[in-house]
C-alpha cells in the first residue's frame, strides 16, 4: 500500500494539487480557528472562576456553615453573658462572621455556583473528610453543647462560650489554612488570611478573659 | 503537511481501493450463497476479502489504473482527515458551549427543569411578597404550605430533624429565610426517613419533620415551590435542594439558627401576643 502511495505521490502534479487544497484548507483552518477562538472566549470566564468542586467553592460553603454556628453561639453570649469583655468579643464575632458569610455567599453567586455543593463536607481540603466527626467540621460544637449553652445562666454562659468558641476558632483557623494552601484567588486569600489572623487574636483575647473569670 | 499527507493519504485512500474491489467481493460472495447455506456464507466471503487484500497488495503491477485514482485519492484523504479534525473540534466547541450554557443557567431555570415541580410563584404571585406575620393558627390552601403568611417566630432550620410534627406557621417562616422543609408521611419506612434525614442533619437552611395527612409519602417545600415524590431515592430531591436551598429565600442573608426561633415540636404555633421568654438566641 505504501508503494502505491509513493507511486501516486510522485505521479501527481506537485504544483497544481496541493496549492488548490492549500487555499481551501487555509480557509477552513481559519474558520475553525475563529470558531475555536470564539468558543475559548465563551469558556474563558468559567475557566477563570472556581468550579463546583473547587477548594474555593467548598471553603465558601463549609465556612458559611461553620460561621453560622459561631454567630449563634456568640449571639447567646452577647445576650446572656455576664462579663462585659466576653460580650464585646461576642459582638465582634457576630458582626464579622455574619458579614463574612454574606461575602462568601456572594462569591458563589459570582462564580455561578449553588450554595449547595454536591460533595461531602470538607472534601475540598486535603485530608479534610477525615476531620469530620459525627458530621461536624473541625472545632464545631455538638447539638448538645449548643443546647447546653442556650440553657446556661450566669457566668456559666461566659465560661461555656469561651471554651466552645476557642475550640471553634481553632477549627476555623485550620480550615482557613486549608484553603490558603490550595488557592491563589485574591479575594479568597485575603478573606482566609483575615479570618486566620482575627480568629487567632480573638482566641488570645478569650484566653485572657478566661484566666480572670472566677469559679 | 507535506510529511503527513502521504501517510494520511495513503491510509485514507486504501478504503477507496477496497471499495473499487468490493463489487468483485460482492460478486464473489453473492455468487456462492445462492447455492449454499447461511453458515457457509461467512466462509465463502473470506476468500473474497482475501482476494481484495491480495489485489491491494498487488497494486504495484497494475500501475495503469493508478493514475486515474490519483486525483480522487488526493482529494478524499486530506478531506476525510480534516473533516475528522473538524468534527472533533465541533464536539469540543459544542461541549464547551453546552457546559457554559448549563453553568450559566439560573437557579430558577434549573428548578423549572425539575419534573413535577409546583411553582406557586407563577400561580399565586400574591402570596410571594413575604413578611406577612400573623399570630395564631393560619389556614393554608396547600398541604403542606409552601408560601404565605406565617408566625413571627421561625422554626430553627440549621439541619434540624424533628421527629414529631411541627407548626406550619413556624416552618413557613423558615422557608421565607431560604430553608428547604422536608416533610414525610408518618408511615414512611424508617430507612427512607433516615435517608432523608441524612440530607438534612447538620446542614444550614434545612429542616425536616413528619406531616400528618400528606397526600404523597414525601413533600419538599421551599418558599413558593413544592415537590411531591413517592420515594426517598428519587433523584429530584437532591435537584430540588441544590436549586432552591437558600436561593429561593425571600429574605436573603437572614439566618436559620440565630435569633428568636423555636425548636419545639407540636402543631400549635407560639403566640407572641403576650411576652414570653424566648430561646435567648
Interface residues (C-beta under 8 A of the other chain):
Chain A: X1 X2 X3 X4 X5 X6 X7 X8 X9 X11 X12 X17 X18 X21 X25 X28 X32 X35 X36 X39 X42 X43 X46 X64 X65 X68 X69 X71 X72 X75 X76 X79 X80 X94 X98 X101 X102 X105 X112 X114 X115 X116 X118 X135 X136 X150
Chain B: X1 X2 X5 X6 X7 X9 X10 X13 X14 X17 X56 X57 X59 X60 X63 X66 X67 X69 X70 X71 X73 X74 X78 X82 X85 X86 X89 X90 X92 X93 X96 X97 X99 X100 X103 X104 X107 X158 X201 X202 X203 X204 X205 X238 X241 X242 X243 X245 X246 X247 X253 X255 X256 X257 X258 X259 X279 X280 X281
